[in-house]
Amino acid sequence: MDAQNSAKVNTRKRRKETPGPNGATEEDGIPSKMPRCAVGLRQPAPFSDEIEVDFSKPYVRVTMEEASRGTPCERPVRVYADGIFDLFHSGHARALMQAKNLFPNTYLIVGVCSDELTHNFKGFTVMNENERYDAVQHCRYVDEVVRNAPWTLTPEFLAEHRIDFVAHDDIPYSSAGSDDVYKHIKEAGMFAPTQRTEGISTSDIITRIVRDYDVYARRNLQRGYTAKELNVSFINEKKYHLQERVDKVKKKVKDVEEKSKEFVQKVEEKSIDLIQKWEEKSREFIGSFLEMFGPEGALKHMLKEGKGRMLQAISPRQSPSNSPTRERSPSPSFRWPFSGKTSPPSSPTNLSRHKSAAYDIKSLHDHIIAIPFAAWYRRLKKPLAHKGRLI
């Protein structure tokens, strides 16, 4: 019972839904982070036939209680786990990790069945036996590898390798004419259960490859493998090449569509910005135009002010009412400075009119000095006479 509880504690069962780090879930008891350190081994695990065993010392198997409490360093608990280990994956590594952590001081021995035995009882493998041996050797939890392991464990095999416990999942494994090849191990109290990793197995990996066979065949053809190496017919080879070309064209078309969409989106964004800026500038321009040329704009005030100054400049200055008036007798030979014609002789009727419209020479002189000479000169070039009066 203690071994079963220990196996459950050390199990990290992976599920397909909502996986966490390395495929683990919250139920797996994800350990807290630890400082980085180099704890891996530098050499692969040795084979059992390469290790010298001292058979002079008697071997006594430890009980489950003794193993759970812990054994001395020189006497580790020898746990055996066997399998095919074809296409070695994380499910295999997790099973060996559970077997390694069953007891505080564990020496893990892993048996790998040969090709002949596996083909007879289970089926054809993807990897040959040497490749499977090498894959298990390089697993960090393995201390020793048994080549050509038996399909059914015998007492002689257990005694030869001095095995204390056998680790495997507790699902009955029917094979070789037996309902459970581990039945006698369980009855002897030497069975230590582990749990399978859900969602991954060698059969699942092969199923993925078979299901997407065309994809992987095209992939390997593209990588340089020949049709003969892939056992692909001539017609299928041409079909795969054609499909590859079609996929490339589709990819190019898709890339062009995506780029065109990005370009159109950028143009739309820029056009919106330009329209907004144009609207802002047009509002500013219209406002400035109205300020200058509107009904109450600055230009109107400037014209009014200029017109007032002009009228003030050309109009005679009124003499004070209390100043004495000096009457001048009109001269028959008097001429206007800006006219070449001789003024008509004054008559008694016109004399009063000339007196009322006569200019004060001093006032006119002051006005000429007050305004620019050039503007006054232009006015002198175009005199207007109306009834003897300058307007």
VEXRO-895366 format. One record per residue (C-alpha): residue number from 1; residue in three letters; z, x, y. Coordinates in pm, whole numbers, plus 50000, padded with zeros to 5 digits. Layout:
<nodes>
<node num="NUM" residu="ALA" w="Z" u="X" v="Y"/>
...
</nodes>
This chain:
<nodes>
<node num="1" residu="MET" w="50000" u="50000" v="50000"/>
<node num="2" residu="ASP" w="50079" u="50286" v="50237"/>
<node num="3" residu="ALA" w="49735" u="50436" v="50175"/>
<node num="4" residu="GLN" w="49569" u="50102" v="50244"/>
<node num="5" residu="ASN" w="49758" u="50064" v="50571"/>
<node num="6" residu="SER" w="49674" u="50423" v="50663"/>
<node num="7" residu="ALA" w="49306" u="50359" v="50589"/>
<node num="8" residu="LYS" w="49307" u="50053" v="50813"/>
<node num="9" residu="VAL" w="49471" u="50246" v="51097"/>
<node num="10" residu="ASN" w="49220" u="50529" v="51074"/>
<node num="11" residu="THR" w="48921" u="50298" v="51047"/>
<node num="12" residu="ARG" w="48691" u="50257" v="51344"/>
<node num="13" residu="LYS" w="48473" u="49969" v="51238"/>
<node num="14" residu="ARG" w="48157" u="49935" v="51445"/>
<node num="15" residu="ARG" w="47997" u="49603" v="51519"/>
<node num="16" residu="LYS" w="47666" u="49511" v="51673"/>
<node num="17" residu="GLU" w="47797" u="49291" v="51952"/>
<node num="18" residu="THR" w="47937" u="49447" v="52270"/>
<node num="19" residu="PRO" w="47969" u="49803" v="52147"/>
<node num="20" residu="GLY" w="48182" u="50052" v="52334"/>
<node num="21" residu="PRO" w="48161" u="50431" v="52338"/>
<node num="22" residu="ASN" w="47981" u="50559" v="52027"/>
<node num="23" residu="GLY" w="47942" u="50200" v="51903"/>
<node num="24" residu="ALA" w="48317" u="50133" v="51883"/>
<node num="25" residu="THR" w="48487" u="49812" v="51998"/>
<node num="26" residu="GLU" w="48828" u="49740" v="52145"/>
<node num="27" residu="GLU" w="48959" u="49659" v="51796"/>
<node num="28" residu="ASP" w="48874" u="50011" v="51681"/>
<node num="29" residu="GLY" w="49154" u="50164" v="51884"/>
<node num="30" residu="ILE" w="48948" u="50399" v="52102"/>
<node num="31" residu="PRO" w="49161" u="50711" v="52160"/>
<node num="32" residu="SER" w="49241" u="50832" v="52508"/>
<node num="33" residu="LYS" w="49043" u="51122" v="52653"/>
<node num="34" residu="MET" w="49157" u="51471" v="52567"/>
<node num="35" residu="PRO" w="49079" u="51815" v="52713"/>
<node num="36" residu="ARG" w="48756" u="51975" v="52597"/>
<node num="37" residu="CYS" w="48813" u="52236" v="52328"/>
<node num="38" residu="ALA" w="48609" u="52402" v="52053"/>
<node num="39" residu="VAL" w="48751" u="52274" v="51724"/>
<node num="40" residu="GLY" w="48431" u="52271" v="51516"/>
<node num="41" residu="LEU" w="48380" u="52500" v="51221"/>
<node num="42" residu="ARG" w="48142" u="52792" v="51241"/>
<node num="43" residu="GLN" w="48017" u="52775" v="50882"/>
<node num="44" residu="PRO" w="47895" u="52487" v="50660"/>
<node num="45" residu="ALA" w="48114" u="52365" v="50376"/>
<node num="46" residu="PRO" w="48077" u="52568" v="50055"/>
<node num="47" residu="PHE" w="47956" u="52432" v="49721"/>
<node num="48" residu="SER" w="48212" u="52382" v="49446"/>
<node num="49" residu="ASP" w="48034" u="52622" v="49206"/>
<node num="50" residu="GLU" w="48065" u="52897" v="49467"/>
<node num="51" residu="ILE" w="48446" u="52875" v="49494"/>
<node num="52" residu="GLU" w="48679" u="53066" v="49264"/>
<node num="53" residu="VAL" w="48954" u="52846" v="49119"/>
<node num="54" residu="ASP" w="49274" u="52984" v="48970"/>
<node num="55" residu="PHE" w="49317" u="52778" v="48654"/>
<node num="56" residu="SER" w="49623" u="52976" v="48550"/>
<node num="57" residu="LYS" w="49839" u="52761" v="48768"/>
<node num="58" residu="PRO" w="49903" u="52414" v="48626"/>
<node num="59" residu="TYR" w="49775" u="52127" v="48836"/>
<node num="60" residu="VAL" w="49998" u="51823" v="48886"/>
<node num="61" residu="ARG" w="49857" u="51523" v="49067"/>
<node num="62" residu="VAL" w="50061" u="51396" v="49362"/>
<node num="63" residu="THR" w="50157" u="51033" v="49398"/>
<node num="64" residu="MET" w="50060" u="50799" v="49682"/>
<node num="65" residu="GLU" w="50412" u="50817" v="49827"/>
<node num="66" residu="GLU" w="50416" u="51197" v="49824"/>
<node num="67" residu="ALA" w="50071" u="51220" v="49978"/>
<node num="68" residu="SER" w="50163" u="50973" v="50254"/>
<node num="69" residu="ARG" w="50478" u="51166" v="50341"/>
<node num="70" residu="GLY" w="50287" u="51490" v="50360"/>
<node num="71" residu="THR" w="50249" u="51790" v="50134"/>
<node num="72" residu="PRO" w="50294" u="52162" v="50195"/>
<node num="73" residu="CYS" w="50010" u="52353" v="50353"/>
<node num="74" residu="GLU" w="49936" u="52542" v="50033"/>
<node num="75" residu="ARG" w="49914" u="52214" v="49842"/>
<node num="76" residu="PRO" w="49681" u="51974" v="50025"/>
<node num="77" residu="VAL" w="49595" u="51633" v="49885"/>
<node num="78" residu="ARG" w="49251" u="51665" v="49720"/>
<node num="79" residu="VAL" w="49045" u="51357" v="49800"/>
<node num="80" residu="TYR" w="48701" u="51299" v="49647"/>
<node num="81" residu="ALA" w="48421" u="51088" v="49799"/>
<node num="82" residu="ASP" w="48076" u="51057" v="49647"/>
<node num="83" residu="GLY" w="47745" u="50903" v="49749"/>
<node num="84" residu="ILE" w="47371" u="50946" v="49788"/>
<node num="85" residu="PHE" w="47378" u="51026" v="50162"/>
<node num="86" residu="ASP" w="47005" u="50968" v="50210"/>
<node num="87" residu="LEU" w="46899" u="50986" v="50575"/>
<node num="88" residu="PHE" w="47250" u="51099" v="50666"/>
<node num="89" residu="HIS" w="47367" u="50883" v="50958"/>
<node num="90" residu="SER" w="47681" u="50791" v="51150"/>
<node num="91" residu="GLY" w="47789" u="50541" v="50883"/>
<node num="92" residu="HIS" w="47818" u="50823" v="50631"/>
<node num="93" residu="ALA" w="48002" u="51044" v="50881"/>
<node num="94" residu="ARG" w="48251" u="50767" v="50961"/>
<node num="95" residu="ALA" w="48324" u="50707" v="50593"/>
<node num="96" residu="LEU" w="48396" u="51078" v="50543"/>
<node num="97" residu="MET" w="48609" u="51080" v="50856"/>
<node num="98" residu="GLN" w="48822" u="50800" v="50713"/>
<node num="99" residu="ALA" w="48858" u="50986" v="50383"/>
<node num="100" residu="LYS" w="48961" u="51304" v="50567"/>
<node num="101" residu="ASN" w="49230" u="51117" v="50762"/>
<node num="102" residu="LEU" w="49383" u="50926" v="50471"/>
<node num="103" residu="PHE" w="49679" u="51168" v="50450"/>
<node num="104" residu="PRO" w="49837" u="51424" v="50682"/>
<node num="105" residu="ASN" w="49716" u="51719" v="50472"/>
<node num="106" residu="THR" w="49382" u="51639" v="50311"/>
<node num="107" residu="TYR" w="49122" u="51857" v="50140"/>
<node num="108" residu="LEU" w="48799" u="51655" v="50122"/>
<node num="109" residu="ILE" w="48557" u="51708" v="49835"/>
<node num="110" residu="VAL" w="48221" u="51529" v="49861"/>
<node num="111" residu="GLY" w="47993" u="51473" v="49562"/>
<node num="112" residu="VAL" w="47618" u="51424" v="49612"/>
<node num="113" residu="CYS" w="47408" u="51280" v="49330"/>
<node num="114" residu="SER" w="47084" u="51449" v="49226"/>
<node num="115" residu="ASP" w="46735" u="51307" v="49265"/>
<node num="116" residu="GLU" w="46695" u="51233" v="48896"/>
<node num="117" residu="LEU" w="47018" u="51039" v="48874"/>
<node num="118" residu="THR" w="46955" u="50850" v="49198"/>
<node num="119" residu="HIS" w="46598" u="50754" v="49108"/>
<node num="120" residu="ASN" w="46713" u="50620" v="48773"/>
<node num="121" residu="PHE" w="47005" u="50408" v="48896"/>
<node num="122" residu="LYS" w="46930" u="50325" v="49260"/>
<node num="123" residu="GLY" w="46574" u="50402" v="49360"/>
<node num="124" residu="PHE" w="46352" u="50646" v="49540"/>
<node num="125" residu="THR" w="46500" u="50846" v="49826"/>
<node num="126" residu="VAL" w="46342" u="50963" v="50149"/>
<node num="127" residu="MET" w="46514" u="51302" v="50144"/>
<node num="128" residu="ASN" w="46524" u="51522" v="49838"/>
<node num="129" residu="GLU" w="46849" u="51645" v="49689"/>
<node num="130" residu="ASN" w="46848" u="51982" v="49865"/>
<node num="131" residu="GLU" w="46803" u="51815" v="50203"/>
<node num="132" residu="ARG" w="47088" u="51575" v="50124"/>
<node num="133" residu="TYR" w="47314" u="51859" v="50010"/>
<node num="134" residu="ASP" w="47245" u="52046" v="50333"/>
<node num="135" residu="ALA" w="47312" u="51739" v="50548"/>
<node num="136" residu="VAL" w="47654" u="51683" v="50389"/>
<node num="137" residu="GLN" w="47741" u="52051" v="50412"/>
<node num="138" residu="HIS" w="47712" u="52037" v="50790"/>
<node num="139" residu="CYS" w="47946" u="51742" v="50836"/>
<node num="140" residu="ARG" w="48263" u="51860" v="51011"/>
<node num="141" residu="TYR" w="48498" u="51659" v="50788"/>
<node num="142" residu="VAL" w="48379" u="51810" v="50457"/>
<node num="143" residu="ASP" w="48566" u="52099" v="50294"/>
<node num="144" residu="GLU" w="48367" u="52127" v="49970"/>
<node num="145" residu="VAL" w="48040" u="51986" v="49829"/>
<node num="146" residu="VAL" w="47976" u="51906" v="49464"/>
<node num="147" residu="ARG" w="47608" u="51920" v="49371"/>
<node num="148" residu="ASN" w="47465" u="51699" v="49098"/>
<node num="149" residu="ALA" w="47770" u="51473" v="49107"/>
<node num="150" residu="PRO" w="47810" u="51222" v="48819"/>
<node num="151" residu="TRP" w="47729" u="50855" v="48869"/>
<node num="152" residu="THR" w="48047" u="50747" v="48693"/>
<node num="153" residu="LEU" w="48362" u="50956" v="48727"/>
<node num="154" residu="THR" w="48511" u="51075" v="48402"/>
<node num="155" residu="PRO" w="48865" u="51210" v="48339"/>
<node num="156" residu="GLU" w="48717" u="51551" v="48261"/>
<node num="157" residu="PHE" w="48541" u="51563" v="48598"/>
<node num="158" residu="LEU" w="48860" u="51459" v="48779"/>
<node num="159" residu="ALA" w="49061" u="51726" v="48601"/>
<node num="160" residu="GLU" w="48798" u="51997" v="48655"/>
<node num="161" residu="HIS" w="48799" u="51947" v="49031"/>
<node num="162" residu="ARG" w="49173" u="51867" v="49041"/>
<node num="163" residu="ILE" w="49116" u="51540" v="49225"/>
<node num="164" residu="ASP" w="49418" u="51340" v="49342"/>
<node num="165" residu="PHE" w="49245" u="51034" v="49493"/>
<node num="166" residu="VAL" w="48896" u="50886" v="49516"/>
<node num="167" residu="ALA" w="48790" u="50738" v="49851"/>
<node num="168" residu="HIS" w="48529" u="50462" v="49874"/>
<node num="169" residu="ASP" w="48497" u="50114" v="50022"/>
<node num="170" residu="ASP" w="48673" u="49855" v="49810"/>
<node num="171" residu="ILE" w="48364" u="49635" v="49759"/>
<node num="172" residu="PRO" w="48283" u="49627" v="49384"/>
<node num="173" residu="TYR" w="47992" u="49862" v="49320"/>
<node num="174" residu="SER" w="47793" u="49728" v="49025"/>
<node num="175" residu="SER" w="47567" u="49985" v="48861"/>
<node num="176" residu="ALA" w="47492" u="50154" v="48529"/>
<node num="177" residu="GLY" w="47578" u="49839" v="48333"/>
<node num="178" residu="SER" w="47921" u="49801" v="48493"/>
<node num="179" residu="ASP" w="48050" u="49541" v="48736"/>
<node num="180" residu="ASP" w="48240" u="49810" v="48927"/>
<node num="181" residu="VAL" w="48201" u="50182" v="48859"/>
<node num="182" residu="TYR" w="48536" u="50245" v="49029"/>
<node num="183" residu="LYS" w="48728" u="49993" v="48823"/>
<node num="184" residu="HIS" w="48904" u="50251" v="48603"/>
<node num="185" residu="ILE" w="48991" u="50459" v="48912"/>
<node num="186" residu="LYS" w="49156" u="50155" v="49072"/>
<node num="187" residu="GLU" w="49350" u="50081" v="48754"/>
<node num="188" residu="ALA" w="49477" u="50440" v="48745"/>
<node num="189" residu="GLY" w="49613" u="50412" v="49102"/>
<node num="190" residu="MET" w="49384" u="50686" v="49232"/>
<node num="191" residu="PHE" w="49168" u="50469" v="49456"/>
<node num="192" residu="ALA" w="49202" u="50502" v="49836"/>
<node num="193" residu="PRO" w="48991" u="50237" v="50013"/>
<node num="194" residu="THR" w="48783" u="50295" v="50323"/>
<node num="195" residu="GLN" w="48566" u="50053" v="50519"/>
<node num="196" residu="ARG" w="48192" u="50044" v="50574"/>
<node num="197" residu="THR" w="48040" u="50075" v="50919"/>
<node num="198" residu="GLU" w="47862" u="49750" v="50995"/>
<node num="199" residu="GLY" w="47517" u="49754" v="51152"/>
<node num="200" residu="ILE" w="47383" u="50078" v="51009"/>
<node num="201" residu="SER" w="47282" u="50193" v="50662"/>
<node num="202" residu="THR" w="47001" u="50383" v="50494"/>
<node num="203" residu="SER" w="46839" u="50056" v="50388"/>
<node num="204" residu="ASP" w="46851" u="49928" v="50748"/>
<node num="205" residu="ILE" w="46678" u="50241" v="50877"/>
<node num="206" residu="ILE" w="46404" u="50217" v="50614"/>
<node num="207" residu="THR" w="46360" u="49847" v="50699"/>
<node num="208" residu="ARG" w="46303" u="49933" v="51065"/>
<node num="209" residu="ILE" w="46036" u="50188" v="50970"/>
<node num="210" residu="VAL" w="45858" u="49951" v="50731"/>
<node num="211" residu="ARG" w="45872" u="49665" v="50981"/>
<node num="212" residu="ASP" w="45715" u="49878" v="51257"/>
<node num="213" residu="TYR" w="45490" u="50077" v="51026"/>
<node num="214" residu="ASP" w="45184" u="50059" v="51253"/>
<node num="215" residu="VAL" w="45383" u="50182" v="51552"/>
<node num="216" residu="TYR" w="45516" u="50487" v="51368"/>
<node num="217" residu="ALA" w="45178" u="50559" v="51204"/>
<node num="218" residu="ARG" w="45012" u="50562" v="51547"/>
<node num="219" residu="ARG" w="45298" u="50775" v="51681"/>
<node num="220" residu="ASN" w="45253" u="51041" v="51415"/>
<node num="221" residu="LEU" w="44874" u="51037" v="51447"/>
<node num="222" residu="GLN" w="44918" u="51098" v="51817"/>
<node num="223" residu="ARG" w="45155" u="51387" v="51743"/>
<node num="224" residu="GLY" w="44893" u="51565" v="51533"/>
<node num="225" residu="TYR" w="44949" u="51442" v="51179"/>
<node num="226" residu="THR" w="44635" u="51371" v="50978"/>
<node num="227" residu="ALA" w="44547" u="51041" v="50816"/>
<node num="228" residu="LYS" w="44569" u="51210" v="50476"/>
<node num="229" residu="GLU" w="44925" u="51325" v="50541"/>
<node num="230" residu="LEU" w="45022" u="50973" v="50645"/>
<node num="231" residu="ASN" w="44829" u="50813" v="50357"/>
<node num="232" residu="VAL" w="44627" u="50609" v="50607"/>
<node num="233" residu="SER" w="44275" u="50491" v="50526"/>
<node num="234" residu="PHE" w="43972" u="50581" v="50737"/>
<node num="235" residu="ILE" w="43939" u="50226" v="50872"/>
<node num="236" residu="ASN" w="44308" u="50208" v="50968"/>
<node num="237" residu="GLU" w="44288" u="50548" v="51134"/>
<node num="238" residu="LYS" w="44002" u="50429" v="51357"/>
<node num="239" residu="LYS" w="44188" u="50107" v="51424"/>
<node num="240" residu="TYR" w="44498" u="50296" v="51532"/>
<node num="241" residu="HIS" w="44293" u="50522" v="51761"/>
<node num="242" residu="LEU" w="44128" u="50216" v="51916"/>
<node num="243" residu="GLN" w="44464" u="50049" v="51966"/>
<node num="244" residu="GLU" w="44592" u="50366" v="52129"/>
<node num="245" residu="ARG" w="44303" u="50367" v="52375"/>
<node num="246" residu="VAL" w="44351" u="49998" v="52452"/>
<node num="247" residu="ASP" w="44720" u="50057" v="52514"/>
<node num="248" residu="LYS" w="44640" u="50342" v="52752"/>
<node num="249" residu="VAL" w="44397" u="50120" v="52945"/>
<node num="250" residu="LYS" w="44658" u="49844" v="52959"/>
<node num="251" residu="LYS" w="44916" u="50092" v="53083"/>
<node num="252" residu="LYS" w="44680" u="50215" v="53355"/>
<node num="253" residu="VAL" w="44603" u="49859" v="53463"/>
<node num="254" residu="LYS" w="44973" u="49779" v="53470"/>
<node num="255" residu="ASP" w="45045" u="50091" v="53677"/>
<node num="256" residu="VAL" w="44768" u="49998" v="53921"/>
<node num="257" residu="GLU" w="44906" u="49644" v="53951"/>
<node num="258" residu="GLU" w="45255" u="49774" v="54018"/>
<node num="259" residu="LYS" w="45127" u="50021" v="54277"/>
<node num="260" residu="SER" w="44915" u="49751" v="54444"/>
<node num="261" residu="LYS" w="45216" u="49520" v="54455"/>
<node num="262" residu="GLU" w="45424" u="49794" v="54614"/>
<node num="263" residu="PHE" w="45144" u="49864" v="54865"/>
<node num="264" residu="VAL" w="45109" u="49496" v="54956"/>
<node num="265" residu="GLN" w="45484" u="49466" v="54994"/>
<node num="266" residu="LYS" w="45494" u="49770" v="55222"/>
<node num="267" residu="VAL" w="45203" u="49632" v="55430"/>
<node num="268" residu="GLU" w="45379" u="49296" v="55462"/>
<node num="269" residu="GLU" w="45699" u="49464" v="55573"/>
<node num="270" residu="LYS" w="45514" u="49677" v="55827"/>
<node num="271" residu="SER" w="45311" u="49379" v="55953"/>
<node num="272" residu="ILE" w="45628" u="49178" v="56001"/>
<node num="273" residu="ASP" w="45780" u="49466" v="56196"/>
<node num="274" residu="LEU" w="45466" u="49501" v="56407"/>
<node num="275" residu="ILE" w="45458" u="49127" v="56480"/>
<node num="276" residu="GLN" w="45821" u="49131" v="56582"/>
<node num="277" residu="LYS" w="45766" u="49432" v="56808"/>
<node num="278" residu="TRP" w="45453" u="49271" v="56955"/>
<node num="279" residu="GLU" w="45646" u="48952" v="57027"/>
<node num="280" residu="GLU" w="45922" u="49148" v="57196"/>
<node num="281" residu="LYS" w="45676" u="49351" v="57404"/>
<node num="282" residu="SER" w="45476" u="49039" v="57496"/>
<node num="283" residu="ARG" w="45793" u="48865" v="57615"/>
<node num="284" residu="GLU" w="45880" u="49168" v="57824"/>
<node num="285" residu="PHE" w="45525" u="49183" v="57967"/>
<node num="286" residu="ILE" w="45519" u="48811" v="58050"/>
<node num="287" residu="GLY" w="45861" u="48834" v="58212"/>
<node num="288" residu="SER" w="45755" u="49134" v="58420"/>
<node num="289" residu="PHE" w="45431" u="48958" v="58519"/>
<node num="290" residu="LEU" w="45618" u="48646" v="58631"/>
<node num="291" residu="GLU" w="45868" u="48855" v="58824"/>
<node num="292" residu="MET" w="45580" u="49019" v="59009"/>
<node num="293" residu="PHE" w="45316" u="48744" v="59041"/>
<node num="294" residu="GLY" w="45513" u="48422" v="58985"/>
<node num="295" residu="PRO" w="45575" u="48148" v="59246"/>
<node num="296" residu="GLU" w="45892" u="48325" v="59357"/>
<node num="297" residu="GLY" w="45778" u="48671" v="59257"/>
<node num="298" residu="ALA" w="45817" u="48998" v="59436"/>
<node num="299" residu="LEU" w="45451" u="49001" v="59545"/>
<node num="300" residu="LYS" w="45490" u="48675" v="59736"/>
<node num="301" residu="HIS" w="45794" u="48810" v="59920"/>
<node num="302" residu="MET" w="45607" u="49130" v="59997"/>
<node num="303" residu="LEU" w="45311" u="48936" v="60137"/>
<node num="304" residu="LYS" w="45538" u="48718" v="60346"/>
<node num="305" residu="GLU" w="45722" u="49019" v="60478"/>
<node num="306" residu="GLY" w="45396" u="49202" v="60552"/>
<node num="307" residu="LYS" w="45248" u="48896" v="60720"/>
<node num="308" residu="GLY" w="45559" u="48862" v="60937"/>
<node num="309" residu="ARG" w="45546" u="49226" v="61037"/>
<node num="310" residu="MET" w="45174" u="49196" v="61117"/>
<node num="311" residu="LEU" w="45222" u="48888" v="61332"/>
<node num="312" residu="GLN" w="45512" u="49055" v="61506"/>
<node num="313" residu="ALA" w="45302" u="49361" v="61572"/>
<node num="314" residu="ILE" w="45000" u="49183" v="61721"/>
<node num="315" residu="SER" w="45184" u="48912" v="61912"/>
<node num="316" residu="PRO" w="45288" u="48981" v="62281"/>
<node num="317" residu="ARG" w="45652" u="49043" v="62346"/>
<node num="318" residu="GLN" w="45820" u="48775" v="62558"/>
<node num="319" residu="SER" w="45950" u="48904" v="62890"/>
<node num="320" residu="PRO" w="46303" u="48810" v="62988"/>
<node num="321" residu="SER" w="46336" u="48487" v="63187"/>
<node num="322" residu="ASN" w="46546" u="48642" v="63462"/>
<node num="323" residu="SER" w="46313" u="48938" v="63521"/>
<node num="324" residu="PRO" w="46089" u="48912" v="63827"/>
<node num="325" residu="THR" w="45731" u="48829" v="63752"/>
<node num="326" residu="ARG" w="45462" u="49041" v="63900"/>
<node num="327" residu="GLU" w="45139" u="48869" v="63966"/>
<node num="328" residu="ARG" w="44821" u="49069" v="63955"/>
<node num="329" residu="SER" w="44502" u="48955" v="64107"/>
<node num="330" residu="PRO" w="44225" u="48965" v="63856"/>
<node num="331" residu="SER" w="43963" u="49219" v="63934"/>
<node num="332" residu="PRO" w="43605" u="49112" v="63908"/>
<node num="333" residu="SER" w="43506" u="49441" v="63749"/>
<node num="334" residu="PHE" w="43793" u="49452" v="63486"/>
<node num="335" residu="ARG" w="43687" u="49526" v="63126"/>
<node num="336" residu="TRP" w="43880" u="49500" v="62800"/>
<node num="337" residu="PRO" w="43928" u="49834" v="62636"/>
<node num="338" residu="PHE" w="43785" u="49707" v="62304"/>
<node num="339" residu="SER" w="43488" u="49517" v="62441"/>
<node num="340" residu="GLY" w="43169" u="49649" v="62598"/>
<node num="341" residu="LYS" w="43090" u="49326" v="62778"/>
<node num="342" residu="THR" w="43189" u="49254" v="63135"/>
<node num="343" residu="SER" w="43435" u="48974" v="63176"/>
<node num="344" residu="PRO" w="43301" u="48678" v="63366"/>
<node num="345" residu="PRO" w="43395" u="48643" v="63727"/>
<node num="346" residu="SER" w="43717" u="48469" v="63773"/>
<node num="347" residu="SER" w="43711" u="48127" v="63913"/>
<node num="348" residu="PRO" w="43995" u="47924" v="64050"/>
<node num="349" residu="THR" w="44000" u="47717" v="63727"/>
<node num="350" residu="ASN" w="43995" u="48020" v="63498"/>
<node num="351" residu="LEU" w="44246" u="48213" v="63703"/>
<node num="352" residu="SER" w="44538" u="48006" v="63587"/>
<node num="353" residu="ARG" w="44417" u="48034" v="63225"/>
<node num="354" residu="HIS" w="44397" u="48413" v="63252"/>
<node num="355" residu="LYS" w="44737" u="48429" v="63408"/>
<node num="356" residu="SER" w="44896" u="48238" v="63121"/>
<node num="357" residu="ALA" w="44717" u="48449" v="62852"/>
<node num="358" residu="ALA" w="44736" u="48786" v="63026"/>
<node num="359" residu="TYR" w="44885" u="49071" v="62831"/>
<node num="360" residu="ASP" w="45163" u="49283" v="62950"/>
<node num="361" residu="ILE" w="45023" u="49634" v="62932"/>
<node num="362" residu="LYS" w="45363" u="49790" v="62872"/>
<node num="363" residu="SER" w="45442" u="49545" v="62591"/>
<node num="364" residu="LEU" w="45102" u="49606" v="62429"/>
<node num="365" residu="HIS" w="45161" u="49982" v="62450"/>
<node num="366" residu="ASP" w="45496" u="49944" v="62276"/>
<node num="367" residu="HIS" w="45333" u="49740" v="61995"/>
<node num="368" residu="ILE" w="45065" u="50002" v="61943"/>
<node num="369" residu="ILE" w="45331" u="50269" v="61897"/>
<node num="370" residu="ALA" w="45540" u="50047" v="61666"/>
<node num="371" residu="ILE" w="45263" u="49995" v="61404"/>
<node num="372" residu="PRO" w="45055" u="50261" v="61227"/>
<node num="373" residu="PHE" w="44765" u="50393" v="61431"/>
<node num="374" residu="ALA" w="44513" u="50355" v="61148"/>
<node num="375" residu="ALA" w="44587" u="49985" v="61100"/>
<node num="376" residu="TRP" w="44565" u="49923" v="61474"/>
<node num="377" residu="TYR" w="44240" u="50116" v="61489"/>
<node num="378" residu="ARG" w="44089" u="49894" v="61218"/>
<node num="379" residu="ARG" w="44197" u="49587" v="61420"/>
<node num="380" residu="LEU" w="44033" u="49729" v="61733"/>
<node num="381" residu="LYS" w="43706" u="49767" v="61543"/>
<node num="382" residu="LYS" w="43687" u="49396" v="61481"/>
<node num="383" residu="PRO" w="43796" u="49213" v="61797"/>
<node num="384" residu="LEU" w="43784" u="48841" v="61807"/>
<node num="385" residu="ALA" w="43739" u="48664" v="62138"/>
<node num="386" residu="HIS" w="43804" u="48300" v="62168"/>
<node num="387" residu="LYS" w="43796" u="48147" v="62507"/>
<node num="388" residu="GLY" w="43886" u="48473" v="62671"/>
<node num="389" residu="ARG" w="44192" u="48509" v="62435"/>
<node num="390" residu="LEU" w="44242" u="48787" v="62169"/>
<node num="391" residu="ILE" w="44351" u="48649" v="61831"/>
</nodes>
